[in-house]
């Protein structure tokens, strides 16, 4: 009888355990997906509107806006911080150039337009030749043309002082759209089915970061698409919910592998973070700074979404760099599906950046293998709030200035990201001061230097190098200038840049990066279509022109034990938790040409 009671007891225990499962550990069911990507079933918009009150309210406001003159969905009072922001928005929509494209050019029908951002303009938003006493930045997205219009308004003078029209450029999202994307995701049957629960909005991350997905209208970023992401730390997976905000629907879900994560999820210290953010904004975003070391003088600032920018850099009182920055970090996951994020780095407050500045820029010595100082580096850290947890990122902008007059422009990736097989592609914009006007770009063929005659792009995979490791050179007609040495595995923490290089003619009348840029290119694309190619169509003659060099490396992260690269995790050391990183560094070095 005792044996029978024992068997019954064990059976009941197993039954209760199977019913309860690991619900305390994870809300997401422990089941491996059969497919990485599942496209969503088509659902009529009317059905979604009837089921989702937030979408119904947004739809109502949009229909009302199409009847206005001009037809622009404005930020309402709950989204406006003060009277100055409200005034900046009102000034912008009364400007004829700002509302140039709000109607169809042929039929004159009202098009769908929406104000995205209204904020104080930062120094990086204002062109050098523009003076503004009380300047505000206003951005508007046109869904029909997939374009963005930006206005700089001087509210003290009640006027717009500068307008930029950006074709195939998507403005950063306002809070209303970010919240709507999350709401659509958590109410979608495919998301609920994949997770095994009804998720809530607090479980979503990366919700305002733009994405792409092949086989849908989000491909090549032709629609405004984002990817609220839900993490399963027990099963080490992340579920992407690809939401098309142009058509208000879920287009598909996708799983990516997160890899092992043994540590606890860091808690964001809100008060401490707010104090740090205010310090960074006041000292490095809202004003320009400069520093000197040795023969170098460097001006720098933090931008809203283009990271750390150095400008008007001089070596021995001669200008070397007009401007250099990383305008985007594209991250590709699931290559065949063309999925990825477009991460912006920038100021921590009133900014659309997903990975924001952590403290301010700092200077460190560069030492050779023997410990001798060879120069200085200016470095800025950008971090997601709870890095190094999965689906959080840490990047650095690092500018190295050497005592001999050479310099290296680099980007550093510490991981960890949303997948164990990600490709990171920082988009460098480099405006060097080789000559006032005419500049010559040449490429080594293996036998000689060959001049670039028109705007174009090349792939480092096909590169030939001189015996010194040089690939290109940028010179004045007199022959002064710099050799360019790309990363080819010769430097510490570099496995080769595998870069695309583009040369475009500098223009001051359109948005090609002189001021802070919106997101360009498709984040999921693995080929040359990373954004700068849009400035090469149709190709212009380079002869007699001032050139901009775009440099887009490709970094593959790796979590293989003993071979980690672009990776981070938490480890236990002396009984305490410690963050361990295996950073990757990419970027070219420029060496003065001796005459």
N, C-alpha and C positions, 0 to 999 in steps of 0.2 A: 504493500500500500504506500509506503514512504517513497518508493521509486516512482510510482505513478504520480504522486503529488509533486515530486521534483520535476518530472517531465512536463507536467501541466504548467508549473511555475516558469520553467525555461521558455516554453512556447508562448505564454502570455507576455513575458518580458521581451522576447524578440518581436512579438506583434506590436507592442506599445512603442518599442524603439523604432520600428519601421514606419509607424504612423507619425512619430514626432520628427524623425530624421535629424538633420543638423540645422533646424530652423533658427536656433540661436546664433549660429555661426554665419549663416548666409540666407538672405531672402530669395536668392536665385537658385533654381533647382539644379542639381548636379547631373547634368546631361550634356554630353558632347553633341554639338550640332552636326547634322548629316551633311550640310553644305556650308561653305564659308559665306556665300551671298545668296539671299532670297529676295527676288523682286516682289514688291507689294501688289496685291490685286487692285485693279482700278476701282475707285469708289467715286460716285458722282459728288461734285462739290456741294450740291444742295443737301445731300445726305450728311456730309461732314458738318455743314453749317447748322443743321438741325440737331446734331449730337453734341457739338462743342460750343458752349455759350460764348467763350472768349473769341472764337473765330466768327461767330454770328455778330458780335459787337464790332469786331474789326471790319468785317464785310460791310456793315451798315455805315460805319464812318467813311470807308473808302467810296462807296456809292455816293454819299453826300459830297465828298470832295470832288468827284468828277463833275458835279454841277456848279462848282465854284469857278470864279475867274480870278486868278488862274486855277486850273485843276490840280491842286497840290494838297496831299494829306499832311497837315502840319503836326508838330509836336503839341500836345495839349498842356494845360497848366500843371498837371501832375508830373509831366516829364521835363518841365522848364524849372530851372533852379532859382532864377531871379528875374527882375524886370529888364535887366540888360540883355539877357538871352532872348527874352520875348521880343525886345526891340530889334535885335539883330536879325531874327527870323522875319519880322515884318518888313524890314528894310530890304532883305534879300529877295523876297517874292514880289516886290514892287519894281525890281530891276529888270529891264527888258532883256538884257543879255543872259541873266540868270535863268529866266523862264523861256528862253529861246526855243527849247525843244519839247515843251509840255503839250503841244498840239501836233497831230499828224501833219506832216508838211504838205500833203496833197488834199486829204479830205477835211482837214481842220478839226477832226474829231478829238475830244480830250483824251489824253493818254494817262496812264497810271504813274503818278509821281509821288514820292514820299520824302519828307525831310528826315534825315537820319541823325545828324549830329549838329548841335549848336553848343559852342564852348568858346572860352577865351582863346585867342590865337597865341600860339607859342612862337618864339623867335624863328624856329625851323619852318613855320608856315608862311613867313613873310619874305617875299623876294628882296634882294639887296637894294634895289632901286625904289622901293616902296616905303613911304613914311606913314605911320599910323599911330595915333595917340591913344585910342581906346578901341582896339581891334578885336573882332570876333570872327570865328570860323563857322561857316554854315555849309553843310553838305546835303545834297539831294540826289536820290537814286531814281532813274527812269527805267521802269521794268520793260517797256516796249523796246527801247534801244539798247538795254543792258549797259547803260552809261551813267556816269556820275558828273554832277556839276558842283563846283565848289566856289563859294563867294567869301571874300574877305571884306567885312563891313566895318566902317569906322562909325560907331554909334554916336560919338561926340559931334560928328559933322553930318550925321544922318544920311550916309551915302555908302554905296558899294565902291571899293577902290580897285578890286581885281576879281575877275571871273575866269575859272578854268573849266573847260569841257573835256572830259576824259572818256573816250570811246572804249568800249569793252573793259571798263574799269568799275569794280563794285565797291561802293562805299561801305564803311564799317556799320554794323547793325546798331539800331537803337534798342533800348530795353524792351519796348513793346514787341518787336519782332523776335527777339531772343526768347521772351516768355511764350510767344505764340508757337515757336518751333518746338519747345519742350512740351507744350500742351498737345500739339498734334502727335508728337511721338508717343507720349504716355497713353493716349487714347486710341492708338493704332493696334488692331488685332495681331499683326505680325510681331510687334514688339512685346505685347503681353504673352503671346504664344511662345516666343523665343525665351523670355525670362521666366515664364511659369508663374508670374505674379502680375498684379497691377502696380507698376512703379509709381512713385511720386516725383514731383518736380525737383526735390532736393537731391535725388540720386543721380541726376544728370550732370555731366561735365562737358566742357568744350562746346557749349551750346551756341555760342556766338561766333565760332570759328568757321570760316567758309571751307567748303569741301567740293569734291567732284565724284562722279560715278559713271563709268562707261555704260552704254546701252540705255541711258536715260537722258532727259533734257538737262541734267546736271553735268553731262559730259562736256569737257573743255570749259566748264564754268559759264555756260551760256544762260543758265537760270541762276537766280540767287538761292544757293543751297547751303545748308549747314548740317552738322552731324552731332546732335545730342548723343552722348556716349554713356553707357551704363557699365559699371565694373563689377565683375564677379571675382573677388580676391581668393575665394576658396578654389574655384576651378581655373583660376589664372587666365581668364578670358575677358575681353571687352566686347560689348555689343554696340555697334554703330547703328543709329537710326537716321538714315539719310532723308532729310526733309527739304522739299522744294517749296520755298516761300513765294515763288512766282505763281505757282499753281495751287498752293495750300494743300499739300498732300505728302504722305510718306511714299517715297519711291522704292525703298528697299531697306533691308537690314543686313548687316555683315558682322561676322565674328573675326576678331584678331587675337593672337596669343600674346599674353602679357609676360610670360616667363616667371621664374621663381621670385617671390618677394617674402622674406622671412620677418621683416621688421613690422612694427606697428605703424599705422597711418599717422603722420604728423598732424598735430592740431595747429590751426592758424591762430596765432596770438593777435587778436583783433586790435586791441589798444596799442600794443607795441608796433604792429604793422602800420596802423594809421599814423603814428608819430613819425615812423621812418619814411612813409610815403610823403607826408607834408614836408619833411626836410629835403627829400630828393626834388620834389616839385619846385620849392622855393629857390633852391641853390643851383640846380642843374637843368631844369626844364624851362623855367620862366626867365632865364637870363643866360647869356653866353659866358664862357669861362676861358682862361688861357693858362698855360704852364710852360716853363722852360726847363730844359736839362741839357747841359753841354752847349753844343752849337744849334740845338733845335728849339724852335718856338712853335707851340701847338695851340690853336684855338679849338674849342670843342663845346658840344652841347648835347643834351638828350632831346630826342624828338618824340612826337606823339606816337608814331608807329614805324619809324625807320631806324630804331635803335640809337646807338651812339654815333654821332657825326663829328669828324674832324674836318676843319676847313682853314683856309689861309695858313697852311703849315709852311714854315720857313726853315731852311738849313743854311747857316752862315749868312743870314739876312736875304737869301734868295728864295722866292716862293717855289715850293715843290709840289704841294697838293692844294688844289682849289677846294675840293670836297671829296669825301669818301665815306661810305656807310653801307650797311646791309639793309636793303629795303624790305625783304621778306625772308622767311624760312619756310620753304616748301617741304612737306614730309609725305612721301609716297608709301602706301601700304597696299598689299594685294595688287600687284602690277597689272595683271590682266583686266581687273575691274576698274583700273584707273582711279583708285580711291586715295584720298589723302587729306591733310589739313594744310591751310595756309596760315602759319603763325606770324603774328606781328610782335615785335619787341619795341618797348618804348616806355614812356612816362607812366607812373603808377596811378595817377588820378585824372579823371575827365578824359580818359584815353580808351581807345577800343582794343588796345593790345592785350593779347591772351597771356603773354609772358612778359612780366613787367620788371622795371629796374629795381634791383635789390641794393640798397645803399647807393652811394655815388661812385663816379669813376675814381680809380686809384692808379698810382704809378709804382712799378716795381723794376728792379734791376734785371738786365739780361746778362747771364753769366755763361761763359764757354765751358767746355768739358774740364778745364783746369781750374775753374772757379774765378777766372778773370772777367771783370765787367767789360762788356762790349757795347752796351747801349741801355735804353730804357723802354719799357712798354707801358702804354696807357690802356687800362682794362676796365670794362664795365660788365657787371654780372646781371643777367636777367633770369628770373625764376618764376615758375608757377607757384601758387600759394602753398601747396603741400608736397612739393618735390622732396624726395625722390620717389614718392608713391607712383604706381602705374598710371599712365595717361597724364603725367605731369612732366614738365620740361625744364631744362636749364641750359641757357646759351650764354656765350660771352662774345662781345666785340673786343678784339685785341689788336692794337696798332703798335708795331715794334719799330723803334727808331734807333739806328746803329750809329756809333761814333764816326764811322767812315763815310757817312752820308747815304748809305743804303737804307731801305725800309721794307717792312713786310706788313701787308694788310691781311688779317686773318679773322676767321670765325671759329669758335670753339663750341662743340656740342658735348654735353655731359649726359645726354639721355634724360629720362629713361624711355619716355614715349608710350605708345599704345600697342606696340607689337615688337616681337623679337626679330622681325625681318623688315625693318624700316629703312628707307633711303632718304637722307636729309640733304636738301639742296638750298643753301643760303644764296641769295641773289645780291652780289656785290655791285655797287655802282661806284666807279673810280674816275674822277675828273682830275687828271694830273696837270701840273703847270709846267709843261715842257716848253711851250712857246706861246706868245700872244697872237694867236691866230692859227697859222698853218702848222700842222703837225703831220708826221709821217709814221704810219704803222707798217712794220715789216715782219715777216715770218720766215724762220729758217726752214729750208726745204730738204736739208741734208747735204747740200752742196753750196748754197748761196742764200743771201737774204732776198726775199721776194716781197715787193710792195703791194699792199692792199689798195686797190683802186676805187672800190665801191663798198658801201655798207654790206656786211655779211656776218656769218657766224661759222665757227669751226669747232671740232671735237678734239679734245686732248688725246683721245684714243688713237688718233692718226698723226700725232705730233712727232716731229724730228727735233733733235736737240744738238746744240753745239757741244764741244768737249767740256765746256764749263757748265752745261745743263740749261743754257738759255733756249727759249722757244720763240720769243718775239722781242722786238724793241720798238720803242716810241721815241721819236727824235724830232728836233727842229730841222729846217733846211740846212743849218750849219753843221748838223751831225751831233749836237749835244742832246742828251736825254738819258734814257734808262733801258737797260736790258730787263726782260721779264723772265724770271725763273719760276715755273709752277711747282707745286708740291708733287713729287714723284716718288715718295717713300724715303727721301733722303734725310728728313728731319724727324726729330722725336715726336711721337704720337701722331704721325702722319702716314697713312697707308697709300698715299697718292690722291691727288685732287680729282682726277677724272672729270675735268671741267669742260664746260662749254664757254667759249669766249666770243663776244659780240663787239663790234665797233659801230657806233652811231654818231652822226653829226650832232653837235650840241645846238639846242634851240632854247631861246629864252621866252618864247611866246606860247608854248604849250607845255603840258605837264610831262616832262621827261626826267624829273627827279631833282631839279634845283631846289624845290621845296618838298615838304613831307608828302609822300606818295600814298595812294590807296593801293589795295592789293592788286598785283598784276600776275598774269599767267594762271595756269591750271595746276593746283597743288599735287594732283595725282599723276600728272604726266611725267614719264621717265625720259622722254626725248627732249629735243632742244626747245620745245615750246614752253618755256619757263617765264615768259613775259617780255623780256627785252626784244624778242624777234618782232614784236608789233611796231617797234621804232625803225625797222629796216624795210618797211613796205610802203611804197616801192623803194628799192635801194638808191640812195643818193651817192653822188660822186664825193669822194673823200678829199680830193685835191684842194689844197688851200683852206681846209676847214679845221676848226677846233674839235677834237674827238672826245667822246665818252667811251670808256672801256667797261663792259659788263662781264662779270666773271661768275659762273654758276657751277661750283663743284658738286660732286655726288659722293656722299658718305654713307656707307652701309654699316648699320649698327650690328653688334655681335655680342651675344651673351654666353658663348661657349666658354666653359671654365678654363682659365688659363690663357684665353685669347680675347677677353672682353675688349670692346671698343665702342665708344659712344654709349656707354652704359653706366648705370648707377644702381645701388641697392643699399640696404641697411645690414650691417653685420654686428655681431656681438664681440666686443673687445674689452677684456678685463671686467666682464660682467655687466658692461654698459653698452647701449646702442650707439653705433657710429655709422655715419654715411660714408660709403666708399664709392669712388667714381673712377672710370676709365675713359677720360675725355679723348676726343679726336679733334685735330686741328687742321684746317684747310685754309689755303690762301696763297697768293703769289708774293714773291720777293722782287723788289726793284733795285737794280744795281747801277750806279752812275757809269755812264760811258766816258772813259778817259780819252781825251784828245791830245 
